[in-house]
Amino acid sequence: MQDYPVRLLTDLLSIYSPSGKETAIADFLAKEMRDLGFSVRKDAVGNVIGEIGQGEPTILLCGHMDTILGNLPVRVESNKIYGTGAVDAKGPLAAMIMAAATLAREAALPAKVLVVAVVEEEATSKGIKYVIKQGLKADYAIFGEPSGVENITIGYKGSLHLRITCKTETGHSSSPWFYENALEKAFDLWQQIKTVYPPVEQQESPFHAVTACLVKLAGGRGNSKVPSESEMRVDIRVPPQLTAAQVFGVYERVIKQWQDANPKVKVKVTIMDQNEAFEVPTDSFLVRAMSFAIRKVMNKPATLLRKTGTGDMNILGRAMHIPIVTYGPGDSHLDHTKDEHIDIREYLAGIEVYKETILKLSELHKKKGKAGSQE
């Protein structure tokens, strides 16, 4: 099986699987995992769920099958594997499958491992939301995303996505002084929104800062009419010390104050999506086990990362109330780029880190049980 890990990943990359079109890769994965000794099923939304090993603890290894649109040619060159999803996140997913299967083949798997390959992570999080709805149980979970082989992501910020519309009376653009321009008013409102919280440089750290980004501003028809309607989309990131509701309340008050000062403009605010921040304690068994594994495999101490983005780890962590980290081989700066690739040596090292993590985590969990203590 020495060459199999590379073949598995190149095969995964060769199957085009943008969000919403994961059927072919799901069927392929189900067959491969069965051949590797997993008990496999596909659920109603297309997730692939493989189970291997038995006993305690139950460890969930979760990755996603989908990618963004775009299908880069798959090639192996200079000890690197190129292709869409090489790092985000077929590389980590393949590494997790190989880690569990190898331990089972060596009769060294001391726990039950669930490998779940979910759909639509890049789009709607449909896959992970369905897993939660079905009540999947585990003691610990690892999300397979590119952190770099020596790094562990222990925290993600929350998110709050707003849609804000402004409506005004319209007239001929040759007499703009008679009317309120909905586009100009929207931008004026944005100027108020963007200054609600201090700049990142004046806050504790980027991870602990509230940030807002204007990601869309549209309106008008490009003809001889003053724009009477506009739409803004605002992407707000929420640090762990605050909830999305608390942050929304602050922005809501500012928007109302602006509305009161601009009575001719009708403003409507809609929350399109929101997720709470999530951070795992650094002294949890999972962080300790993975830190041990990285030191053993890489002969270097692990670096703990807190990221300013938001991921499926937030959703599952809040729902299951268990220790969760994000880890995977690959450079996240290559996500969604035309040069996406993964170093084969790092990919293989990632497999070893997953293996050693499973072993150490099982050891710590069993010691906890004998001592009658709780993490």
NUPA-411197 format. One record per residue (C-alpha): x, y, z. Coordinates in steps of 0.25 Angstrom, whole numbers, plus 5000, padded with zeros to 4 digits. Example, Ala and Ser with C-alpha at 12.3 -4.5 7.8 and 13.67 -1.06 7.14 Angstrom:
504949825031/505549965029/
***
This chain:
500050005000/501250095000/500850164987/499350154990/499150294998/499750374986/498850294976/497650314985/497850464985/498050474971/496850394968/496050484977/496550614970/496250554956/494750544960/494150684958/493250714970/492850854971/491750884982/490450814979/491050714969/491750614978/491050484974/492250434966/493250454977/492350404987/492150274980/493650264978/493950294992/492950194997/493550084989/494950114993/494650125008/493949985007/495149925001/495949985012/495149915023/494150025026/492650005028/492050105019/490750175016/490250295009/489250385016/488050455009/488850585005/489950505000/490950505011/491850385012/492050325026/493050215029/493250145042/494450065046/494950005059/494249995072/494250025086/494450165093/494650275090/493850305077/494650405069/494050475057/494950515045/494150605036/494550665023/493850715011/493750654997/493350784989/494150894983/493951024977/493651034962/494851014953/495550884949/497050904949/497850794942/498350684951/499750654951/500950604960/502150694958/503450714967/502850634978/501550724978/500150684974/499350794967/497850804965/496650874970/496450824984/497850784987/497850855000/496450905001/496150795005/496350664998/497750655003/497350655018/496150565015/497050465008/498050475019/496950445030/496450325022/497850265021/498150285035/496950215041/497050105030/498550085033/498350075048/497249965046/498049885036/499249885046/498249845057/498649965065/497350045064/496950065079/495650135077/494450155068/494750245057/493650315048/494150375035/493050465029/493250535016/492150645015/491550715003/491450865000/492450915011/492851025001/491351074999/490251045009/490850955019/489750865016/490550735019/491050765033/489650825037/488950695033/490050615041/489650695053/488150685050/488350535050/488950535064/490350475061/491050445074/492550455076/493550495088/494450575079/494550625065/495550675055/495250755043/496150735031/496550865026/497850915022/498550975035/499950935031/500550805036/501150865048/499950955052/498650925059/497451025058/496751035071/495851155068/495051215058/494251345059/492751355057/492051425045/490851505043/490351535029/489451655027/488651695015/488251845015/487251915006/487052065004/485852114996/485552254992/484652334983/485252354969/485252454958/485952494945/487552494947/487552634941/487052684954/487752604964/487652714975/486152684976/486352544980/487052444990/487952354982/487852214988/489252174984/489852294991/489052285003/489452135004/490852175004/490652285014/490052175023/491252085020/492152195025/491452195038/491452045039/492952025037/493252115048/492452055059/493651975064/495052025065/496051985054/496651855056/498051915060/497351985072/496651855077/497351745085/497651655072/497051625059/496451495065/495751575076/495351695067/493951715061/494151745047/493151785036/493351775021/492451825010/492451715000/491351764991/490651894987/489651894976/488551984971/488052074959/487752034945/488852114938/487752204931/487252344933/486652314947/487152354960/487452214967/486252184976/486652054982/488051994986/488551864993/489751845002/490351715007/491151735019/492051625024/492351635039/493251545047/492951525062/494051495072/493851385083/493651485094/492351535088/491051465082/490551495068/489251555074/490051645083/490851705071/489551715063/488951795074/490051895073/489951905058/488451915058/488452035068/489452105058/488552075046/487352125053/488052255057/488352275043/486952245038/486452345048/487352455042/486952415028/485452405029/485252405014/486052275012/485352135016/486352045021/486151895023/487151805030/487151645028/488051545035/488451455024/489351355032/490051355045/490951265053/491551275067/493051275069/493751145074/495051125082/495450995088/496251005101/497750985099/497850885111/496750785105/497150645102/497050665087/497950785086/498950715095/498850585087/499050655074/500250745079/500850615084/500650555070/501250675063/502450675072/502750525070/502550525055/503150665051/504150675063/503650815065/502650875075/501250905069/500751045067/499351075071/498551165062/497351245064/496751285050/495851405046/495051325037/493851235040/493651095037/492850965039/493650945052/492751065058/491450995054/491850855059/492550905072/491350985076/490450875074/491150755079/491950815091/493150735089/494650775087/494850805073/496050845065/496350875050/497650815044/498150765031/499350765022/499450875012/499651025011/498351095012/498851215004/498751124992/497251104994/496451144982/497651184974/498151144960/499351084967/498650994977/499550874981/500050794992/501450744995/501450594996/502450595007/501450685015/500250605011/500950475016/501450535029/499950585031/499550435031/500550405042/500050525050/498650475049/499050335053/499850375065/498750465069/497750355069/498650265078/499050375088/497650425089/497150285092/498150265102/497850395109/496350365109/496450225115/497350285126/496250385129/495250275130/496050195140/496350315148/494850345148/495150495144/494550585134/495250665123/
***
